[in-house]
């Protein structure tokens, strides 16, 4: 391959008609090494910015960072021209996406790690995820949780005895799942069996507050992550019941809740935008109509478009605004107390939460709750890396730009710590060892949109034919 085809510069970005669109060799023929040169690095292991650096990547791993490194002769070179910023790829640690198309949409938004929190198809777990994590197809690095409930009420896999619970963990382990996600209706005996067997199988337990167990006991027994901040409403705070329109808790109860989470050294998914999206459409059909007109909906699968239309939040009575305001305060207090928060969105299970786009909205919501831009960004980079490292042990480190870390990277026009919205418009993204310039990311979005529009046209044509008959 000629040297000119191995190099993309910010000059090349401007030559390309769209600002920030980098020229790069086709991803399928990229060399083993990539060099990011003349970039300002936001390592996210501290607030410092490393100016005018070279970052060397080999086989998907960062092997060097410095201002005087020698660039391998056969490396793909991506230049920031001294003005662009290189930061860790983003992580959405609560998704329900399980298609290759969704993974392209995540990638185009700079999301290089996702945690599927339940109900992924067997094909996605066994095949698509393997292809994603090996870089064979474009998308983020994927972790998956196997969801276990105690009744069929919510339509999930469920167990009724401790022995069934233990076998469910063994089944999940055999099939390559990374986590066990516990759900609302588990019995105390089944919950304990899940935790014990997960420890024996070197898996970690994450998930909801279990009604008959409670988050305090769940963490004491070994659960390491609480999947939503609102789970505290249902099994911890005494002034709040399990109905969404119940009164907001008394803020004076917050310190006690923070204390037991800190004792357990547990992580909490700070999905403020998820609850905000629900509150926004609660009892308001007109809001759902507006949601369905959002430009991002063209990147949402027909299946989820149908699901969003059928969601019953719009039919509910009352308001949950007070609970939303309480969760904002609670999230800020947890952050100030040093509880490790991880970003997650529940996309696309909630109307309004389009994969990838919703993570940027969550970062905005965290800032709106009082977190600094660094703290909000850490929840989507460094802290998820710490969580996975503690949970899985032998997993490759990610979430920081440091030597030895997985090369999940986002190149942006300006400093994300000055304005996180710059990450909504990546100049390029590296995921699973592959570099994708802005033009290619845009193409992925167009491919997904065209594919979904084609499916919708075929569906309408089929319906018309049946009606004619």
VOGU-3710 file (C-alpha; in Angstrom, 3 decimals, decimal comma):
1> xxxxxxxxxx> 0,000/0,000/0,000  1,395/3,418/-0,942  2,538/5,713/1,879  -0,054/8,365/0,979  -2,807/5,823/1,544  -1,534/5,146/5,054  -1,762/8,727/6,230  -4,728/10,881/7,174  -4,191/14,436/8,344  -6,396/17,207/9,574
11> xxxxxxxxxx> -5,489/18,954/6,302  -7,073/15,943/4,650  -10,140/16,510/6,760  -10,677/19,939/5,308  -9,887/18,767/1,787  -12,723/16,319/2,256  -15,579/18,855/2,153  -16,942/17,843/5,574  -14,973/19,340/8,494  -13,438/16,642/10,647
21> xxxxxxxxxx> -13,819/13,796/8,149  -10,528/11,954/8,126  -9,168/10,099/5,120  -8,046/6,590/5,991  -7,317/3,315/4,314  -10,225/0,831/4,115  -10,680/-0,804/7,492  -10,460/-4,350/6,157  -6,899/-3,727/4,926  -5,558/-1,616/7,772
31> xxxxxxxxxx> -2,028/-2,326/8,970  -1,340/-3,814/12,385  0,006/-0,504/13,758  -1,704/2,879/14,004  -0,073/6,121/15,096  -2,070/9,107/16,301  0,285/12,051/15,944  0,077/15,695/17,000  -2,971/15,007/19,173  -3,928/16,475/22,530
41> xxxxxxxxxx> -4,562/13,494/24,775  -7,207/13,374/27,491  -6,044/10,221/29,311  -8,889/10,210/31,888  -6,704/8,785/34,645  -6,411/12,451/35,677  -7,801/15,801/34,536  -4,595/16,733/32,756  -4,367/17,183/28,996  -1,177/15,903/27,352
51> xxxxxxxxxx> -0,393/18,314/24,531  0,954/17,430/21,100  1,406/13,722/21,752  1,924/10,599/19,682  -0,119/7,542/20,647  0,994/4,213/19,187  -1,444/1,341/18,811  -0,582/-2,214/17,886  -3,026/-5,103/17,597  -5,703/-3,018/19,275
61> xxxxxxxxxx> -3,589/-2,133/22,334  -1,946/1,174/23,244  1,798/0,480/23,311  3,226/3,968/23,705  2,380/7,592/24,510  4,816/10,476/24,233  5,949/13,533/22,307  9,049/12,013/20,758  8,061/8,482/19,786  9,223/6,926/16,550
71> xxxxxxxxxx> 6,345/6,052/14,253  6,656/2,629/12,605  7,201/2,962/8,869  4,220/0,793/7,952  1,777/2,350/10,438  -1,496/4,004/9,552  -1,008/7,623/10,648  -3,853/9,781/11,929  -2,789/13,378/12,602  -4,573/15,827/14,853
81> xxxxxxxxxx> -2,448/18,700/13,533  -1,946/19,865/17,107  -5,584/20,929/17,499  -7,679/17,731/17,745  -8,263/15,877/21,016  -7,963/12,158/21,613  -10,051/10,735/24,471  -11,144/7,227/25,496  -14,073/5,673/23,680  -17,412/5,895/25,462
91> xxxxxxxxxx> -19,183/3,066/27,277  -22,927/2,504/27,617  -23,185/0,021/30,464  -26,916/-0,648/30,223  -28,286/-1,512/26,795  -30,743/-3,959/25,287  -29,422/-3,840/21,736  -28,583/-7,116/20,044  -28,191/-6,419/16,338  -25,214/-5,598/14,139
101> xxxxxxxxxx> -27,114/-2,530/12,931  -27,431/-1,111/16,450  -23,734/-1,702/16,971  -22,938/0,492/13,955  -25,095/3,252/15,412  -23,285/3,003/18,746  -19,931/3,162/16,982  -20,910/6,213/14,939  -21,600/7,964/18,243  -18,171/7,170/19,672
111> xxxxxxxxxx> -19,451/4,313/21,863  -16,781/1,617/21,886  -18,051/-0,532/24,791  -21,563/-1,737/25,601  -23,005/-4,014/28,250  -26,151/-5,817/27,131  -28,183/-6,189/30,307  -30,443/-9,022/29,310  -32,595/-10,789/26,732  -30,008/-10,711/23,941
121> xxxxxxxxxx> -30,643/-13,340/21,276  -28,553/-16,491/21,226  -27,249/-15,566/17,796  -26,033/-12,198/19,030  -24,261/-13,670/22,044  -22,713/-16,639/20,250  -21,876/-15,143/16,852  -22,343/-11,409/16,403  -20,584/-10,503/19,646  -17,601/-12,686/18,728
131> xxxxxxxxxx> -17,336/-10,962/15,351  -17,588/-7,547/16,970  -15,014/-8,198/19,661  -12,548/-9,592/17,131  -12,959/-6,557/14,871  -14,398/-8,651/12,058  -17,464/-6,413/11,850  -17,724/-2,764/12,946  -19,018/-1,941/16,395  -18,146/-1,629/20,074
141> xxxxxxxxxx> -16,699/-4,263/22,366  -19,652/-6,132/23,851  -20,205/-7,637/27,296  -23,402/-9,541/28,042  -25,435/-10,284/31,148  -27,775/-13,253/31,582  -31,009/-12,053/33,203  -32,611/-14,298/35,844  -35,954/-13,592/37,523  -38,084/-15,448/40,038
151> xxxxxxxxxx> -41,382/-15,480/38,131  -42,671/-15,243/34,545  -44,359/-11,904/35,292  -41,971/-9,812/33,173  -41,380/-12,428/30,484  -37,808/-13,273/31,513  -35,941/-16,501/32,165  -36,892/-17,480/35,723  -36,003/-19,962/38,435  -37,991/-21,210/41,416
161> xxxxxxxxxx> -35,458/-23,239/43,445  -31,836/-22,707/44,534  -30,775/-25,673/42,402  -32,383/-24,167/39,323  -30,638/-20,896/40,148  -27,255/-22,607/40,350  -27,829/-24,382/37,041  -28,812/-21,105/35,373  -25,414/-19,667/36,284  -23,650/-22,748/34,912
171> xxxxxxxxxx> -25,681/-22,485/31,711  -24,782/-18,810/31,347  -21,107/-19,557/31,930  -21,097/-22,323/29,313  -22,711/-20,012/26,771  -20,192/-17,219/27,230  -22,092/-14,681/29,292  -20,026/-12,303/31,427  -22,501/-11,340/34,170  -25,574/-12,595/35,983
181> xxxxxxxxxx> -28,311/-9,965/36,172  -30,772/-10,437/39,019  -34,342/-9,247/38,653  -37,258/-8,158/40,793  -39,111/-11,346/41,733  -36,301/-13,646/42,861  -36,775/-15,370/46,199  -34,121/-14,774/48,868  -33,024/-18,412/48,577  -32,628/-18,233/44,795
191> xxxxxxxxxx> -30,802/-14,912/45,024  -28,298/-16,364/47,488  -27,781/-19,422/45,288  -27,136/-17,185/42,266  -24,510/-15,180/44,129  -22,771/-18,266/45,513  -22,687/-20,095/42,184  -21,602/-16,953/40,333  -18,611/-16,681/42,662  -17,788/-20,340/42,033
201> xxxxxxxxxx> -17,988/-19,765/38,270  -15,977/-16,516/38,458  -18,912/-14,424/37,271  -20,199/-11,196/38,797  -23,752/-10,397/39,897  -25,357/-7,140/38,791  -28,898/-5,901/38,399  -32,066/-4,649/39,996  -33,205/-4,365/43,546  -34,872/-7,677/44,405
211> xxxxxxxxxx> -38,126/-6,942/46,224  -37,888/-9,708/48,840  -34,165/-9,223/49,438  -33,415/-5,491/49,260  -30,336/-3,738/47,965  -28,592/-3,561/51,324  -28,586/-7,347/51,724  -27,892/-7,868/48,017  -24,659/-5,902/48,271  -23,720/-7,583/51,533
221> xxxxxxxxxx> -24,051/-10,978/49,837  -21,902/-9,987/46,878  -23,788/-8,093/44,159  -21,303/-5,565/42,782  -23,434/-3,252/40,645  -26,909/-1,711/40,949  -28,386/-1,325/37,505  -30,435/1,850/38,011  -30,407/4,675/40,515  -34,184/4,323/40,754
231> xxxxxxxxxx> -33,812/0,816/42,212  -33,192/2,548/45,539  -36,735/3,888/45,377  -38,197/0,402/45,481  -36,179/-1,464/48,108  -34,324/1,123/50,222  -36,066/4,427/50,899  -38,977/4,107/53,317  -40,980/7,076/52,050  -41,196/5,566/48,582
241> xxxxxxxxxx> -43,189/2,550/47,471  -42,966/0,507/44,306  -45,411/2,666/42,369  -43,750/5,305/40,184  -46,135/8,037/41,316  -45,511/7,480/45,031  -44,004/10,493/46,844  -40,309/11,198/46,528  -38,227/9,961/49,465  -37,022/12,174/52,285
251> xxxxxxxxxx> -33,532/13,416/51,336  -32,459/12,833/54,952  -32,401/9,104/54,138  -29,714/9,537/51,490  -26,626/9,357/53,782  -27,611/5,930/55,145  -28,062/4,551/51,631  -24,723/5,975/50,534  -23,046/4,448/53,580  -24,008/0,850/52,806
261> xxxxxxxxxx> -23,111/1,221/49,114  -19,680/2,534/50,082  -19,154/-0,319/52,548  -19,776/-2,775/49,727  -17,561/-0,800/47,334  -20,325/-1,241/44,758  -20,968/0,510/41,455  -24,208/2,279/40,529  -25,479/2,878/37,007  -26,260/6,578/36,786
271> xxxxxxxxxx> -28,934/6,437/34,109  -30,501/9,809/34,789  -31,579/10,301/31,189  -33,562/7,053/31,314  -35,787/8,245/34,143  -35,963/11,692/32,560  -37,225/10,181/29,304  -39,933/8,273/31,155  -40,944/11,318/33,194  -41,080/13,459/30,059
281> xxxxxxxxxx> -43,674/11,227/28,369  -45,598/10,170/31,494  -49,283/10,643/30,706  -48,505/12,644/27,547  -49,337/10,914/24,236  -48,381/14,056/22,332  -44,807/13,746/23,597  -44,527/10,243/22,164  -45,738/11,582/18,814  -42,922/14,127/18,912
291> xxxxxxxxxx> -40,415/11,452/19,936  -41,329/9,410/16,872  -40,441/12,418/14,708  -36,912/12,801/16,105  -34,264/12,641/13,338  -32,443/9,844/15,195  -35,468/7,547/14,891  -34,377/6,713/11,361  -31,594/4,700/13,004  -34,063/2,761/15,163
301> xxxxxxxxxx> -35,179/-0,684/14,033  -38,798/-1,235/12,981  -39,166/-3,622/15,922  -38,357/-0,901/18,436  -40,442/1,698/16,614  -43,443/-0,575/17,118  -42,474/-1,148/20,759  -42,164/2,586/21,409  -45,611/3,211/19,981  -47,069/0,527/22,248
311> xxxxxxxxxx> -45,317/1,618/25,445  -47,872/2,560/28,083  -46,015/5,394/29,846  -48,105/7,853/27,848  -51,260/6,363/29,334  -50,247/6,693/32,983  -51,828/9,128/35,402  -50,123/11,490/37,807  -46,532/12,673/37,631  -43,088/11,354/38,542
321> xxxxxxxxxx> -41,299/14,694/38,347  -40,632/14,813/42,109  -38,907/11,438/41,957  -36,839/12,619/39,013  -35,668/15,658/40,966  -34,857/13,433/43,946  -32,762/11,099/41,762  -30,810/14,077/40,425  -29,914/15,065/43,983  -29,211/11,473/44,988
331> xxxxxxxxxx> -26,870/10,994/42,019  -24,952/14,168/42,865  -24,666/13,109/46,509  -23,399/9,640/45,539  -20,827/11,192/43,245  -19,674/13,622/45,928  -19,337/10,726/48,381  -17,031/8,855/46,007  -19,406/6,092/44,919  -18,267/4,910/41,461
341> xxxxxxxxxx> -20,949/5,800/38,933  -21,178/4,240/35,488  -23,174/5,624/32,581  -25,978/3,571/31,073  -29,171/4,342/29,210  -31,449/1,285/28,788  -31,500/2,050/25,045  -33,482/1,241/23,045  -35,983/-0,236/25,514  -37,455/3,160/26,508
351> xxxxxxxxxx> -39,140/5,466/23,970  -36,802/8,302/23,105  -33,552/6,454/23,798  -31,841/5,722/20,485  -28,634/3,661/20,789  -25,539/5,840/21,002  -27,364/9,153/20,894  -28,901/8,469/24,300  -25,495/8,149/25,966  -24,638/11,734/25,049
361> xxxxxxxxxx> -27,975/12,760/26,522  -27,078/10,880/29,712  -23,770/12,737/29,979  -25,685/15,986/29,588  -28,112/14,896/32,316  -25,236/14,078/34,672  -23,762/17,524/34,118  -27,203/18,992/34,697  -27,331/17,212/38,059  -24,146/18,972/39,141
371> xxxxxxxxxx> -21,331/16,661/38,098  -18,359/18,282/36,413  -17,651/17,448/32,778  -14,693/15,333/33,937  -16,851/13,387/36,401  -19,576/12,815/33,817  -17,055/11,666/31,210  -15,351/9,391/33,744  -18,705/7,635/34,235  -18,609/6,708/30,541
381> xxxxxxxxxx> -14,882/5,883/30,273  -12,572/5,216/33,216  -15,134/3,953/35,748  -16,697/1,362/33,408  -13,171/0,104/32,771  -12,585/-0,209/36,517  -15,917/-1,994/36,929  -15,238/-4,596/34,246  -11,683/-5,105/35,444  -12,867/-5,819/38,981
391> xxxxxxxxxx> -15,766/-7,996/37,823  -13,941/-10,078/35,230  -10,349/-9,897/36,422  -8,627/-11,042/33,259  -10,403/-8,581/30,957  -8,229/-6,175/28,991  -8,159/-2,720/30,630  -10,048/0,063/28,887  -11,460/3,508/29,591  -8,173/5,396/29,806
401> xxxxxxxxxx> -5,476/6,329/27,324  -2,599/4,582/29,037  0,004/2,074/27,927  -1,451/-1,431/27,890  -5,084/-0,309/27,629  -7,422/-1,408/24,876  -7,269/1,169/22,099  -10,852/2,431/22,311  -10,469/6,023/21,172  -12,436/9,030/19,984
411> xxxxxxxxxx> -10,877/11,907/18,053  -12,751/15,185/18,500  -12,379/18,720/17,234  -12,170/20,331/20,683  -11,573/19,468/24,328  -14,491/17,395/25,712  -13,874/18,845/29,169  -14,728/22,288/27,797  -17,831/21,011/26,023  -18,926/17,367/26,080
421> xxxxxxxxxx> -21,095/17,918/23,007  -17,975/17,797/20,816  -18,117/14,017/21,330  -21,419/13,928/19,462  -19,466/14,743/16,285  -16,391/12,486/16,310  -13,703/13,075/13,726  -13,070/9,359/13,954  -13,305/6,393/16,276  -11,057/3,427/17,004
431> xxxxxxxxxx> -12,753/0,275/18,312  -11,548/-3,313/18,532  -8,280/-2,324/16,850  -9,905/-0,675/13,821  -9,891/3,003/12,876  -13,064/4,483/11,405  -12,917/8,015/10,008  -15,896/10,356/10,181  -16,909/9,669/6,576  -17,087/5,954/7,295
441> xxxxxxxxxx> -19,087/6,508/10,495  -21,565/8,611/8,525  -21,792/5,853/5,948  -22,644/3,335/8,675  -25,560/5,503/9,767  -26,784/5,830/6,209  -26,552/2,069/5,714  -28,648/1,435/8,815  -31,230/4,041/7,830  -31,554/2,625/4,317
451> xxxxxxxxxx> -31,854/-0,924/5,617  -34,630/0,006/8,039  -36,484/2,095/5,448  -36,313/-0,812/3,024  -37,770/-3,120/5,652  -40,593/-0,663/6,385  -41,426/-0,299/2,672  -41,556/-4,063/2,247  -43,784/-4,362/5,295  -46,179/-1,709/3,984
461> xxxxxxxxx> -46,234/-3,353/0,559  -47,012/-6,711/2,120  -49,799/-5,234/4,222  -51,304/-3,530/1,172  -51,215/-6,781/-0,781  -52,971/-8,651/2,000  -55,598/-5,925/2,276  -56,194/-6,049/-1,498  -56,739/-9,803/-1,371
//
